[in-house]
Amino acid sequence: MKDDSKDTLRQAALKYHQFPKPGKLEIRATKPLANGRDLARAYSPGVAEACLEIKADDNSASMYTARGNLVAVVTNGSAVLGLGNIGALASKPVMEGKAVLFKKFANIDCFDIELNEPDPEKIADIVCALEPTFGAINLEDIKAPDCFIVEQLCRERMNIPVFHDDQHGTAIVVGAAATNALRVAGKNFEDIKIVSTGGGAAGIACLNMLLKLGVKRENVWLCDIEGLVYQGRKTDMTPQKAEYAQGTTPATLDDVIGDADLFLGLSGPGVLKPEMVAKMADRPIIFALANPTPEIGPDDARRVNPNAIIATGRSDFPNQVNNVLCFPFIFRGALDVGATDINDAMKIACIEGIAALARATTSAEAAAAYHGEELTFGPDYLIPKPFDPRLMGVVASAVAGAAMETDIATRPITDMKAYKAQLDASVFKSSMIMRPVFEAARTAARKIVFAEGEDERVLRASQAMIEETTDTPILIGRPEVIAARCERAGLTIRPGTDFSVVNPENDPRYRDYWETYHDLMARRGVTPDLAKAVMRTNTTAIGAVMVHRGEADSVICGTFGQYRWHLNYVTQILGTPDLSPVAALSLMILEDGPLFIADTQVHTEPTPQQIAETAIGAARHVRRFGVDPVIALCTHSQFGNLVCDTGDRMRAAMEILNSAPRHFTYEGEMNVDTALDVELRERVFPAANLPGPANTLIFANTDAASGVRNALKMKASGLEVGPILMGMGNRCHIVTPSITARGLLNVSAIAGTPVAHYG
């Protein structure tokens, strides 16, 4: 790398750590502290009640304090990856980074603790004294063999999990990668020969784990800077290395590499030479994990043996062995069941969960995070990517289950299915609120046609539909393009086998479709030739015609193009005296709960009647999500204080709503803050007919509704479900181009719900 490039990266890294405020962590309160009442509960005298409960029962600390979700990352900075012994203070940015990863990937709170202490026994004393503060301990970057001493002493004396990630985190990810590499190579643990370089903490832990997975001790050869570890060697030996001594005479790596099935490198750059790779067994597995420069580059290894299966510690090569695949989730599972240790069963459960995920279909979220990479199980995809959101639910639940099975869980989970759903909901923000919709959708098997069937998001949503629901996807697009994109995306579904395809370029139903469209539109200026052209080129119109003909129950369109362009064709074909677009309802999932917004798309300036119909339709649809609708009609005017167009229309809509009994709560017209702030509303209009904060906001024009929706998406990290097209009997939903694959899956569940379930 050129010097100027290095300097640019260096400055960028320093700015990242310095601005907008120094460091990567801060502490935030989880309880309100806005008045004297809050203060009296948070501190004296109210805090005494929590103290007395914990004094009576130690286990209640997890109920009344943050301890049950709090991990300490402890180091003395004596073996920082790539930097060596830089000392406690200089290691702090690394430990803060570790804490950030705990929070990001598993929502675990974390304090970094850097100790100016070289003595491993004294470090153990300090860590053990911290047991009342933390639910678990993560030891980090402590040099070998001191790290073995610290961990052993802490595990013997403490009743909470103690985990040295440099050892066991690496061993777990190596175990998962090795499991899948052997599957690809067609080999078994009990049959392979392993040659390893590096007798440090990580290297020894990896070998120990491989033995537990079935490798035979006599088939392991360990080398370090002095060569082969053999019986009777005196130089640079530790008890841990001695466990892997082979023979009684000195030897080099080159001497022992012959016929090796697996090379495990945790040593230094360039240790494994190309000529050594040539001596290895057929389909060799090479884990060159030294950072930043591996023991051998993947390209160099493949020049010697193109069939080599290779993993490194770098993110710019396939199969990065990264501890972040493990440590957040093994701690998540351990904390959630109050485990007193992290034992071998939990580690192996973690290995099996990680390995199984790589063999499954890649998640849409991981595909988006690693756009352009081929994430299909095989030699270049042995382990999942760190941003695969399924890791939380799969790995943490497997770890928790193993803890309970081995009787080290102090808070066993009774419903593991619900626990996994809770974990998934913490990652997939829409999971919990969508549950009633998915459950209702499972009561019937409906056919959902996707107008833009060649879009990768549609393909991933279709795979999820087939795996998770009873609905059947139908895709409009060219079969060969769809098949190629399924293959490229690592999906297991294929057109003609798992789902049917309508090919606009060549479909036997073409004549039926254009004649149907012409019959509907002949008196609206559509000639036979125009009908033919539309049925060749307009996939939204094709999907709507399929629904009209009863060949599908609902059409989903809009992954590209403008909403009302799609709406025009949908209304032409599916509109009837009883079915017409009422409004578009968007569900925004926010940190403090759901908020529904309408009309975000359909009527630019709705009439009072249309506003009233929007409120009625919104109430019905909000209930589909298990939410009791509390509806506010929102505008600049507030309870009659302004004479303006939007205020007049909202007041007229209120009169229409008040003209008949309604089975939902509504009020208006009012400002948005008045709708959401109960105290403000009580000051402005004490007689308002709302029991609490509104959860559904109806606006007087689409500019306001769409603007609020977009502001919540961009500035409040709101996740949109929808838009839901109301008034069309669930026969069509038009999404927006920003929708994700999971968003399409959510809309398909809405489309897959029989009308009887929501009126």
HUHUSUL-V661680 format. One record per residue. N is the residue number from 1. RES is the residue in one small letter. SS is DSSP state (A for helix, B for strand, O for the rest). NEAR is the number of other ideal C-beta (glycine too) atoms within 10 Angstrom. Layout:
n=N res=RES ss=SS near=NEAR
n=N res=RES ss=SS near=NEAR
This chain:
n=1 res=m ss=O near=7
n=2 res=k ss=O near=7
n=3 res=d ss=A near=7
n=4 res=d ss=A near=8
n=5 res=s ss=A near=9
n=6 res=k ss=A near=10
n=7 res=d ss=A near=10
n=8 res=t ss=A near=12
n=9 res=l ss=A near=11
n=10 res=r ss=A near=10
n=11 res=q ss=A near=10
n=12 res=a ss=A near=9
n=13 res=a ss=A near=11
n=14 res=l ss=A near=10
n=15 res=k ss=A near=9
n=16 res=y ss=A near=9
n=17 res=h ss=A near=12
n=18 res=q ss=A near=10
n=19 res=f ss=O near=8
n=20 res=p ss=O near=4
n=21 res=k ss=O near=7
n=22 res=p ss=O near=7
n=23 res=g ss=O near=12
n=24 res=k ss=O near=16
n=25 res=l ss=O near=14
n=26 res=e ss=O near=6
n=27 res=i ss=O near=6
n=28 res=r ss=O near=5
n=29 res=a ss=O near=8
n=30 res=t ss=O near=6
n=31 res=k ss=O near=7
n=32 res=p ss=O near=10
n=33 res=l ss=O near=11
n=34 res=a ss=O near=7
n=35 res=n ss=O near=8
n=36 res=g ss=A near=7
n=37 res=r ss=A near=11
n=38 res=d ss=A near=14
n=39 res=l ss=A near=12
n=40 res=a ss=A near=12
n=41 res=r ss=A near=16
n=42 res=a ss=A near=13
n=43 res=y ss=O near=11
n=44 res=s ss=O near=9
n=45 res=p ss=O near=8
n=46 res=g ss=O near=13
n=47 res=v ss=A near=13
n=48 res=a ss=A near=10
n=49 res=e ss=A near=10
n=50 res=a ss=A near=15
n=51 res=c ss=A near=11
n=52 res=l ss=A near=10
n=53 res=e ss=A near=13
n=54 res=i ss=A near=17
n=55 res=k ss=A near=9
n=56 res=a ss=A near=8
n=57 res=d ss=O near=9
n=58 res=d ss=A near=11
n=59 res=n ss=A near=11
n=60 res=s ss=A near=14
n=61 res=a ss=A near=17
n=62 res=s ss=A near=19
n=63 res=m ss=A near=12
n=64 res=y ss=A near=14
n=65 res=t ss=O near=16
n=66 res=a ss=O near=13
n=67 res=r ss=A near=19
n=68 res=g ss=A near=18
n=69 res=n ss=A near=19
n=70 res=l ss=B near=18
n=71 res=v ss=B near=29
n=72 res=a ss=B near=23
n=73 res=v ss=B near=24
n=74 res=v ss=B near=26
n=75 res=t ss=B near=26
n=76 res=n ss=O near=29
n=77 res=g ss=O near=24
n=78 res=s ss=O near=22
n=79 res=a ss=O near=22
n=80 res=v ss=B near=21
n=81 res=l ss=O near=14
n=82 res=g ss=O near=10
n=83 res=l ss=O near=13
n=84 res=g ss=B near=11
n=85 res=n ss=O near=14
n=86 res=i ss=O near=14
n=87 res=g ss=O near=16
n=88 res=a ss=O near=18
n=89 res=l ss=A near=10
n=90 res=a ss=A near=13
n=91 res=s ss=A near=23
n=92 res=k ss=A near=16
n=93 res=p ss=A near=15
n=94 res=v ss=A near=21
n=95 res=m ss=A near=26
n=96 res=e ss=A near=19
n=97 res=g ss=A near=15
n=98 res=k ss=A near=23
n=99 res=a ss=A near=21
n=100 res=v ss=A near=15
n=101 res=l ss=A near=18
n=102 res=f ss=A near=24
n=103 res=k ss=A near=15
n=104 res=k ss=A near=13
n=105 res=f ss=A near=21
n=106 res=a ss=A near=27
n=107 res=n ss=O near=14
n=108 res=i ss=O near=22
n=109 res=d ss=B near=19
n=110 res=c ss=B near=25
n=111 res=f ss=B near=17
n=112 res=d ss=B near=25
n=113 res=i ss=B near=21
n=114 res=e ss=B near=21
n=115 res=l ss=O near=17
n=116 res=n ss=O near=9
n=117 res=e ss=O near=15
n=118 res=p ss=O near=15
n=119 res=d ss=O near=12
n=120 res=p ss=A near=21
n=121 res=e ss=A near=11
n=122 res=k ss=A near=13
n=123 res=i ss=A near=24
n=124 res=a ss=A near=24
n=125 res=d ss=A near=15
n=126 res=i ss=A near=15
n=127 res=v ss=A near=23
n=128 res=c ss=A near=15
n=129 res=a ss=A near=9
n=130 res=l ss=O near=16
n=131 res=e ss=O near=17
n=132 res=p ss=O near=11
n=133 res=t ss=O near=14
n=134 res=f ss=O near=24
n=135 res=g ss=O near=25
n=136 res=a ss=B near=24
n=137 res=i ss=B near=26
n=138 res=n ss=B near=27
n=139 res=l ss=B near=25
n=140 res=e ss=O near=28
n=141 res=d ss=O near=28
n=142 res=i ss=O near=27
n=143 res=k ss=O near=18
n=144 res=a ss=O near=22
n=145 res=p ss=O near=17
n=146 res=d ss=A near=19
n=147 res=c ss=A near=26
n=148 res=f ss=A near=19
n=149 res=i ss=A near=16
n=150 res=v ss=A near=26
n=151 res=e ss=A near=22
n=152 res=q ss=A near=14
n=153 res=l ss=A near=18
n=154 res=c ss=A near=25
n=155 res=r ss=A near=20
n=156 res=e ss=A near=10
n=157 res=r ss=A near=13
n=158 res=m ss=O near=19
n=159 res=n ss=O near=12
n=160 res=i ss=O near=24
n=161 res=p ss=B near=26
n=162 res=v ss=B near=26
n=163 res=f ss=B near=25
n=164 res=h ss=B near=27
n=165 res=d ss=A near=24
n=166 res=d ss=A near=24
n=167 res=q ss=A near=24
n=168 res=h ss=A near=28
n=169 res=g ss=A near=26
n=170 res=t ss=A near=25
n=171 res=a ss=A near=27
n=172 res=i ss=A near=30
n=173 res=v ss=A near=28
n=174 res=v ss=A near=30
n=175 res=g ss=A near=25
n=176 res=a ss=A near=27
n=177 res=a ss=A near=25
n=178 res=a ss=A near=29
n=179 res=t ss=A near=22
n=180 res=n ss=A near=24
n=181 res=a ss=A near=26
n=182 res=l ss=A near=22
n=183 res=r ss=A near=15
n=184 res=v ss=A near=16
n=185 res=a ss=A near=20
n=186 res=g ss=O near=8
n=187 res=k ss=O near=17
n=188 res=n ss=O near=12
n=189 res=f ss=A near=20
n=190 res=e ss=A near=10
n=191 res=d ss=A near=12
n=192 res=i ss=O near=21
n=193 res=k ss=O near=20
n=194 res=i ss=B near=24
n=195 res=v ss=B near=25
n=196 res=s ss=B near=26
n=197 res=t ss=B near=24
n=198 res=g ss=O near=23
n=199 res=g ss=O near=26
n=200 res=g ss=O near=20
n=201 res=a ss=A near=28
n=202 res=a ss=A near=27
n=203 res=g ss=A near=28
n=204 res=i ss=A near=25
n=205 res=a ss=A near=26
n=206 res=c ss=A near=27
n=207 res=l ss=A near=26
n=208 res=n ss=A near=16
n=209 res=m ss=A near=23
n=210 res=l ss=A near=25
n=211 res=l ss=A near=17
n=212 res=k ss=A near=16
n=213 res=l ss=O near=18
n=214 res=g ss=O near=13
n=215 res=v ss=O near=22
n=216 res=k ss=O near=14
n=217 res=r ss=A near=11
n=218 res=e ss=A near=8
n=219 res=n ss=A near=19
n=220 res=v ss=B near=21
n=221 res=w ss=B near=23
n=222 res=l ss=B near=25
n=223 res=c ss=B near=27
n=224 res=d ss=B near=21
n=225 res=i ss=O near=12
n=226 res=e ss=O near=16
n=227 res=g ss=B near=16
n=228 res=l ss=B near=21
n=229 res=v ss=O near=24
n=230 res=y ss=O near=20
n=231 res=q ss=O near=10
n=232 res=g ss=O near=11
n=233 res=r ss=O near=18
n=234 res=k ss=O near=6
n=235 res=t ss=O near=9
n=236 res=d ss=O near=11
n=237 res=m ss=O near=16
n=238 res=t ss=O near=15
n=239 res=p ss=A near=9
n=240 res=q ss=A near=19
n=241 res=k ss=A near=21
n=242 res=a ss=A near=15
n=243 res=e ss=O near=15
n=244 res=y ss=O near=22
n=245 res=a ss=O near=16
n=246 res=q ss=O near=19
n=247 res=g ss=O near=13
n=248 res=t ss=O near=9
n=249 res=t ss=O near=11
n=250 res=p ss=O near=13
n=251 res=a ss=O near=15
n=252 res=t ss=O near=12
n=253 res=l ss=A near=23
n=254 res=d ss=A near=14
n=255 res=d ss=A near=14
n=256 res=v ss=A near=20
n=257 res=i ss=O near=23
n=258 res=g ss=O near=13
n=259 res=d ss=O near=12
n=260 res=a ss=O near=24
n=261 res=d ss=O near=23
n=262 res=l ss=B near=27
n=263 res=f ss=B near=27
n=264 res=l ss=B near=27
n=265 res=g ss=B near=26
n=266 res=l ss=O near=28
n=267 res=s ss=O near=23
n=268 res=g ss=O near=14
n=269 res=p ss=O near=15
n=270 res=g ss=O near=14
n=271 res=v ss=O near=20
n=272 res=l ss=O near=26
n=273 res=k ss=O near=16
n=274 res=p ss=A near=14
n=275 res=e ss=A near=10
n=276 res=m ss=A near=23
n=277 res=v ss=A near=22
n=278 res=a ss=O near=13
n=279 res=k ss=O near=16
n=280 res=m ss=O near=24
n=281 res=a ss=O near=16
n=282 res=d ss=O near=11
n=283 res=r ss=O near=17
n=284 res=p ss=O near=24
n=285 res=i ss=B near=26
n=286 res=i ss=B near=27
n=287 res=f ss=B near=26
n=288 res=a ss=B near=30
n=289 res=l ss=O near=26
n=290 res=a ss=O near=22
n=291 res=n ss=O near=15
n=292 res=p ss=O near=11
n=293 res=t ss=O near=15
n=294 res=p ss=O near=27
n=295 res=e ss=O near=26
n=296 res=i ss=O near=26
n=297 res=g ss=O near=19
n=298 res=p ss=A near=19
n=299 res=d ss=A near=9
n=300 res=d ss=A near=15
n=301 res=a ss=A near=25
n=302 res=r ss=A near=17
n=303 res=r ss=A near=12
n=304 res=v ss=A near=17
n=305 res=n ss=O near=18
n=306 res=p ss=O near=7
n=307 res=n ss=O near=10
n=308 res=a ss=O near=20
n=309 res=i ss=B near=26
n=310 res=i ss=B near=26
n=311 res=a ss=B near=29
n=312 res=t ss=B near=25
n=313 res=g ss=O near=24
n=314 res=r ss=O near=20
n=315 res=s ss=O near=11
n=316 res=d ss=O near=7
n=317 res=f ss=O near=16
n=318 res=p ss=O near=20
n=319 res=n ss=O near=22
n=320 res=q ss=B near=20
n=321 res=v ss=O near=27
n=322 res=n ss=O near=16
n=323 res=n ss=A near=22
n=324 res=v ss=A near=21
n=325 res=l ss=A near=28
n=326 res=c ss=O near=30
n=327 res=f ss=A near=27
n=328 res=p ss=A near=26
n=329 res=f ss=A near=28
n=330 res=i ss=A near=32
n=331 res=f ss=A near=28
n=332 res=r ss=A near=26
n=333 res=g ss=A near=30
n=334 res=a ss=A near=28
n=335 res=l ss=A near=26
n=336 res=d ss=A near=24
n=337 res=v ss=O near=22
n=338 res=g ss=O near=20
n=339 res=a ss=B near=27
n=340 res=t ss=O near=17
n=341 res=d ss=O near=18
n=342 res=i ss=O near=25
n=343 res=n ss=O near=17
n=344 res=d ss=A near=14
n=345 res=a ss=A near=16
n=346 res=m ss=A near=28
n=347 res=k ss=A near=23
n=348 res=i ss=A near=18
n=349 res=a ss=A near=25
n=350 res=c ss=A near=30
n=351 res=i ss=A near=25
n=352 res=e ss=A near=18
n=353 res=g ss=A near=28
n=354 res=i ss=A near=27
n=355 res=a ss=A near=22
n=356 res=a ss=A near=16
n=357 res=l ss=A near=24
n=358 res=a ss=A near=24
n=359 res=r ss=A near=14
n=360 res=a ss=O near=15
n=361 res=t ss=O near=20
n=362 res=t ss=O near=25
n=363 res=s ss=O near=24
n=364 res=a ss=A near=23
n=365 res=e ss=A near=19
n=366 res=a ss=A near=20
n=367 res=a ss=A near=24
n=368 res=a ss=A near=15
n=369 res=a ss=A near=15
n=370 res=y ss=O near=16
n=371 res=h ss=O near=7
n=372 res=g ss=O near=5
n=373 res=e ss=O near=15
n=374 res=e ss=O near=15
n=375 res=l ss=O near=22
n=376 res=t ss=O near=16
n=377 res=f ss=O near=21
n=378 res=g ss=B near=15
n=379 res=p ss=O near=18
n=380 res=d ss=O near=17
n=381 res=y ss=B near=20
n=382 res=l ss=O near=29
n=383 res=i ss=O near=27
n=384 res=p ss=O near=26
n=385 res=k ss=O near=23
n=386 res=p ss=O near=19
n=387 res=f ss=O near=16
n=388 res=d ss=O near=24
n=389 res=p ss=O near=17
n=390 res=r ss=A near=20
n=391 res=l ss=A near=28
n=392 res=m ss=A near=23
n=393 res=g ss=A near=24
n=394 res=v ss=A near=22
n=395 res=v ss=A near=30
n=396 res=a ss=A near=28
n=397 res=s ss=A near=25
n=398 res=a ss=A near=24
n=399 res=v ss=A near=29
n=400 res=a ss=A near=30
n=401 res=g ss=A near=22
n=402 res=a ss=A near=27
n=403 res=a ss=A near=30
n=404 res=m ss=A near=18
n=405 res=e ss=A near=12
n=406 res=t ss=O near=15
n=407 res=d ss=O near=8
n=408 res=i ss=O near=20
n=409 res=a ss=B near=20
n=410 res=t ss=O near=14
n=411 res=r ss=O near=15
n=412 res=p ss=O near=13
n=413 res=i ss=O near=20
n=414 res=t ss=O near=7
n=415 res=d ss=O near=9
n=416 res=m ss=A near=14
n=417 res=k ss=A near=9
n=418 res=a ss=A near=10
n=419 res=y ss=A near=19
n=420 res=k ss=A near=19
n=421 res=a ss=A near=17
n=422 res=q ss=A near=16
n=423 res=l ss=A near=26
n=424 res=d ss=A near=17
n=425 res=a ss=A near=17
n=426 res=s ss=A near=17
n=427 res=v ss=A near=18
n=428 res=f ss=O near=22
n=429 res=k ss=O near=17
n=430 res=s ss=O near=22
n=431 res=s ss=A near=19
n=432 res=m ss=A near=17
n=433 res=i ss=A near=19
n=434 res=m ss=A near=24
n=435 res=r ss=A near=15
n=436 res=p ss=A near=17
n=437 res=v ss=A near=23
n=438 res=f ss=A near=18
n=439 res=e ss=A near=13
n=440 res=a ss=A near=19
n=441 res=a ss=A near=25
n=442 res=r ss=O near=15
n=443 res=t ss=O near=12
n=444 res=a ss=O near=14
n=445 res=a ss=O near=12
n=446 res=r ss=O near=18
n=447 res=k ss=B near=19
n=448 res=i ss=B near=29
n=449 res=v ss=B near=28
n=450 res=f ss=B near=29
n=451 res=a ss=O near=30
n=452 res=e ss=O near=22
n=453 res=g ss=O near=28
n=454 res=e ss=O near=19
n=455 res=d ss=O near=21
n=456 res=e ss=A near=18
n=457 res=r ss=A near=22
n=458 res=v ss=A near=25
n=459 res=l ss=A near=27
n=460 res=r ss=A near=27
n=461 res=a ss=A near=27
n=462 res=s ss=A near=29
n=463 res=q ss=A near=24
n=464 res=a ss=A near=23
n=465 res=m ss=A near=23
n=466 res=i ss=A near=17
n=467 res=e ss=A near=11
n=468 res=e ss=A near=14
n=469 res=t ss=O near=19
n=470 res=t ss=O near=13
n=471 res=d ss=O near=22
n=472 res=t ss=B near=19
n=473 res=p ss=B near=27
n=474 res=i ss=B near=20
n=475 res=l ss=B near=27
n=476 res=i ss=B near=25
n=477 res=g ss=O near=23
n=478 res=r ss=O near=17
n=479 res=p ss=A near=20
n=480 res=e ss=A near=11
n=481 res=v ss=A near=14
n=482 res=i ss=A near=25
n=483 res=a ss=A near=16
n=484 res=a ss=A near=12
n=485 res=r ss=A near=17
n=486 res=c ss=A near=21
n=487 res=e ss=A near=13
n=488 res=r ss=A near=13
n=489 res=a ss=O near=20
n=490 res=g ss=O near=20
n=491 res=l ss=O near=21
n=492 res=t ss=O near=15
n=493 res=i ss=O near=22
n=494 res=r ss=O near=13
n=495 res=p ss=B near=21
n=496 res=g ss=O near=10
n=497 res=t ss=O near=9
n=498 res=d ss=O near=15
n=499 res=f ss=B near=23
n=500 res=s ss=B near=16
n=501 res=v ss=B near=20
n=502 res=v ss=B near=24
n=503 res=n ss=O near=19
n=504 res=p ss=O near=17
n=505 res=e ss=O near=10
n=506 res=n ss=O near=9
n=507 res=d ss=O near=17
n=508 res=p ss=O near=7
n=509 res=r ss=O near=16
n=510 res=y ss=A near=17
n=511 res=r ss=A near=11
n=512 res=d ss=A near=14
n=513 res=y ss=A near=24
n=514 res=w ss=A near=23
n=515 res=e ss=A near=15
n=516 res=t ss=A near=18
n=517 res=y ss=A near=26
n=518 res=h ss=A near=18
n=519 res=d ss=A near=11
n=520 res=l ss=A near=18
n=521 res=m ss=A near=18
n=522 res=a ss=A near=12
n=523 res=r ss=A near=7
n=524 res=r ss=A near=7
n=525 res=g ss=O near=7
n=526 res=v ss=O near=18
n=527 res=t ss=O near=11
n=528 res=p ss=A near=12
n=529 res=d ss=A near=10
n=530 res=l ss=A near=14
n=531 res=a ss=A near=22
n=532 res=k ss=A near=17
n=533 res=a ss=A near=13
n=534 res=v ss=A near=21
n=535 res=m ss=A near=24
n=536 res=r ss=A near=16
n=537 res=t ss=A near=11
n=538 res=n ss=O near=20
n=539 res=t ss=A near=24
n=540 res=t ss=A near=25
n=541 res=a ss=A near=25
n=542 res=i ss=A near=27
n=543 res=g ss=A near=32
n=544 res=a ss=A near=28
n=545 res=v ss=A near=29
n=546 res=m ss=A near=24
n=547 res=v ss=A near=22
n=548 res=h ss=A near=18
n=549 res=r ss=O near=13
n=550 res=g ss=O near=8
n=551 res=e ss=O near=17
n=552 res=a ss=O near=25
n=553 res=d ss=O near=23
n=554 res=s ss=B near=26
n=555 res=v ss=B near=32
n=556 res=i ss=B near=27
n=557 res=c ss=B near=28
n=558 res=g ss=O near=26
n=559 res=t ss=O near=24
n=560 res=f ss=O near=12
n=561 res=g ss=O near=15
n=562 res=q ss=O near=13
n=563 res=y ss=A near=21
n=564 res=r ss=A near=14
n=565 res=w ss=A near=14
n=566 res=h ss=A near=28
n=567 res=l ss=A near=22
n=568 res=n ss=A near=13
n=569 res=y ss=A near=25
n=570 res=v ss=A near=26
n=571 res=t ss=A near=18
n=572 res=q ss=A near=16
n=573 res=i ss=A near=24
n=574 res=l ss=A near=22
n=575 res=g ss=O near=18
n=576 res=t ss=O near=10
n=577 res=p ss=O near=5
n=578 res=d ss=O near=7
n=579 res=l ss=O near=15
n=580 res=s ss=O near=13
n=581 res=p ss=O near=22
n=582 res=v ss=O near=22
n=583 res=a ss=B near=28
n=584 res=a ss=B near=28
n=585 res=l ss=B near=27
n=586 res=s ss=B near=25
n=587 res=l ss=B near=28
n=588 res=m ss=B near=21
n=589 res=i ss=B near=20
n=590 res=l ss=B near=13
n=591 res=e ss=O near=8
n=592 res=d ss=O near=7
n=593 res=g ss=B near=11
n=594 res=p ss=B near=20
n=595 res=l ss=B near=22
n=596 res=f ss=B near=25
n=597 res=i ss=B near=27
n=598 res=a ss=B near=32
n=599 res=d ss=O near=30
n=600 res=t ss=O near=25
n=601 res=q ss=O near=26
n=602 res=v ss=O near=26
n=603 res=h ss=O near=20
n=604 res=t ss=O near=10
n=605 res=e ss=O near=12
n=606 res=p ss=O near=24
n=607 res=t ss=O near=13
n=608 res=p ss=A near=18
n=609 res=q ss=A near=12
n=610 res=q ss=A near=20
n=611 res=i ss=A near=30
n=612 res=a ss=A near=25
n=613 res=e ss=A near=22
n=614 res=t ss=A near=28
n=615 res=a ss=A near=26
n=616 res=i ss=A near=20
n=617 res=g ss=A near=21
n=618 res=a ss=A near=26
n=619 res=a ss=A near=21
n=620 res=r ss=A near=15
n=621 res=h ss=A near=24
n=622 res=v ss=A near=24
n=623 res=r ss=A near=17
n=624 res=r ss=O near=18
n=625 res=f ss=O near=21
n=626 res=g ss=O near=15
n=627 res=v ss=O near=17
n=628 res=d ss=O near=11
n=629 res=p ss=O near=20
n=630 res=v ss=B near=21
n=631 res=i ss=B near=27
n=632 res=a ss=B near=27
n=633 res=l ss=B near=29
n=634 res=c ss=B near=28
n=635 res=t ss=O near=26
n=636 res=h ss=O near=17
n=637 res=s ss=O near=23
n=638 res=q ss=O near=20
n=639 res=f ss=O near=18
n=640 res=g ss=O near=11
n=641 res=n ss=O near=14
n=642 res=l ss=O near=13
n=643 res=v ss=O near=9
n=644 res=c ss=O near=13
n=645 res=d ss=A near=13
n=646 res=t ss=A near=20
n=647 res=g ss=A near=21
n=648 res=d ss=A near=16
n=649 res=r ss=A near=23
n=650 res=m ss=A near=26
n=651 res=r ss=A near=18
n=652 res=a ss=A near=16
n=653 res=a ss=A near=26
n=654 res=m ss=A near=19
n=655 res=e ss=A near=10
n=656 res=i ss=A near=17
n=657 res=l ss=A near=21
n=658 res=n ss=A near=12
n=659 res=s ss=O near=9
n=660 res=a ss=O near=8
n=661 res=p ss=O near=5
n=662 res=r ss=O near=14
n=663 res=h ss=O near=9
n=664 res=f ss=O near=17
n=665 res=t ss=B near=18
n=666 res=y ss=B near=24
n=667 res=e ss=B near=22
n=668 res=g ss=B near=29
n=669 res=e ss=B near=29
n=670 res=m ss=B near=27
n=671 res=n ss=O near=19
n=672 res=v ss=A near=16
n=673 res=d ss=A near=12
n=674 res=t ss=A near=24
n=675 res=a ss=A near=28
n=676 res=l ss=A near=18
n=677 res=d ss=O near=15
n=678 res=v ss=A near=15
n=679 res=e ss=A near=7
n=680 res=l ss=A near=14
n=681 res=r ss=A near=24
n=682 res=e ss=A near=12
n=683 res=r ss=A near=10
n=684 res=v ss=A near=16
n=685 res=f ss=O near=17
n=686 res=p ss=O near=7
n=687 res=a ss=O near=7
n=688 res=a ss=O near=17
n=689 res=n ss=O near=11
n=690 res=l ss=O near=20
n=691 res=p ss=O near=11
n=692 res=g ss=O near=10
n=693 res=p ss=O near=15
n=694 res=a ss=O near=28
n=695 res=n ss=O near=22
n=696 res=t ss=B near=28
n=697 res=l ss=B near=24
n=698 res=i ss=B near=29
n=699 res=f ss=B near=27
n=700 res=a ss=O near=28
n=701 res=n ss=O near=18
n=702 res=t ss=A near=22
n=703 res=d ss=A near=12
n=704 res=a ss=A near=19
n=705 res=a ss=A near=27
n=706 res=s ss=A near=20
n=707 res=g ss=A near=14
n=708 res=v ss=A near=20
n=709 res=r ss=A near=27
n=710 res=n ss=A near=15
n=711 res=a ss=A near=12
n=712 res=l ss=A near=19
n=713 res=k ss=A near=15
n=714 res=m ss=A near=9
n=715 res=k ss=A near=8
n=716 res=a ss=O near=12
n=717 res=s ss=O near=11
n=718 res=g ss=O near=22
n=719 res=l ss=B near=19
n=720 res=e ss=B near=23
n=721 res=v ss=B near=25
n=722 res=g ss=B near=27
n=723 res=p ss=B near=27
n=724 res=i ss=B near=27
n=725 res=l ss=B near=31
n=726 res=m ss=B near=24
n=727 res=g ss=O near=19
n=728 res=m ss=O near=23
n=729 res=g ss=O near=15
n=730 res=n ss=O near=22
n=731 res=r ss=O near=21
n=732 res=c ss=B near=29
n=733 res=h ss=B near=25
n=734 res=i ss=B near=30
n=735 res=v ss=O near=25
n=736 res=t ss=O near=21
n=737 res=p ss=O near=13
n=738 res=s ss=O near=10
n=739 res=i ss=O near=22
n=740 res=t ss=O near=18
n=741 res=a ss=A near=23
n=742 res=r ss=A near=24
n=743 res=g ss=A near=21
n=744 res=l ss=A near=29
n=745 res=l ss=A near=23
n=746 res=n ss=A near=28
n=747 res=v ss=A near=25
n=748 res=s ss=A near=27
n=749 res=a ss=A near=26
n=750 res=i ss=A near=25
n=751 res=a ss=A near=24
n=752 res=g ss=O near=26
n=753 res=t ss=O near=24
n=754 res=p ss=O near=13
n=755 res=v ss=A near=10
n=756 res=a ss=A near=9
n=757 res=h ss=A near=16
n=758 res=y ss=O near=17
n=759 res=g ss=O near=11
